[in-house]
């Protein structure tokens, strides 16, 4: 049969668990996965600016 252990009993103390988590986060941050950009926000900002200009033109009555 399988023995079920709680995650807390795997590590001798909280500091050991924290050291493992920190090491994993450092690894992720320094590798390609941690530096990858998943969404280029530039296109969204450009769209917001265009929409704002359109709203201002409509408000001023200068609809093209």
C-alpha positions as semicolon CSV with decimal commas, in nm:
position;residue;x (nm);y (nm);z (nm)
1;X;0,000;0,000;0,000
2;X;0,098;0,361;-0,043
3;X;0,188;0,567;0,257
4;X;0,040;0,914;0,243
5;X;0,259;1,182;0,392
6;X;0,161;1,538;0,445
7;X;0,384;1,789;0,261
8;X;0,497;1,929;0,594
9;X;0,643;1,597;0,707
10;X;0,865;1,565;0,397
11;X;1,087;1,853;0,512
12;X;1,260;1,859;0,850
13;X;1,158;2,221;0,908
14;X;0,997;2,519;0,741
15;X;1,332;2,673;0,654
16;X;1,427;2,370;0,440
17;X;1,100;2,394;0,248
18;X;1,151;2,767;0,199
19;X;1,507;2,711;0,071
20;X;1,378;2,462;-0,188
21;X;1,107;2,702;-0,305
22;X;1,356;2,990;-0,331
23;X;1,602;2,776;-0,526
24;X;1,328;2,677;-0,769
25;X;1,218;3,039;-0,816
26;X;1,578;3,147;-0,880
27;X;1,612;2,872;-1,140
28;X;1,292;2,977;-1,316
29;X;1,387;3,346;-1,308
30;X;1,728;3,286;-1,468
31;X;1,616;3,051;-1,744
32;X;1,439;3,129;-2,070
33;X;1,101;3,041;-1,921
34;X;1,133;3,316;-1,662
35;X;1,233;3,584;-1,913
36;X;0,983;3,498;-2,186
37;X;0,726;3,763;-2,273
38;X;0,386;3,607;-2,313
39;X;0,193;3,911;-2,425
40;X;0,321;4,214;-2,610
41;X;0,118;4,498;-2,461
42;X;0,227;4,752;-2,726
43;X;-0,058;4,656;-2,959
44;X;-0,314;4,695;-2,683
45;X;-0,181;5,039;-2,592
46;X;-0,194;5,147;-2,959
47;X;-0,555;5,029;-2,982
48;X;-0,644;5,223;-2,666
49;X;-0,490;5,540;-2,811
50;X;-0,682;5,497;-3,138
51;X;-1,009;5,445;-2,950
52;X;-0,943;5,750;-2,733
53;X;-0,876;5,966;-3,040
54;X;-1,198;5,843;-3,202
55;X;-1,397;5,926;-2,887
56;X;-1,245;6,275;-2,873
57;X;-1,325;6,334;-3,241
58;X;-1,683;6,215;-3,194
59;X;-1,719;6,437;-2,890
60;X;-1,590;6,738;-3,087
61;X;-1,811;6,652;-3,385
62;X;-1,517;6,587;-3,618
63;X;-1,624;6,240;-3,731
64;X;-1,451;6,139;-4,056
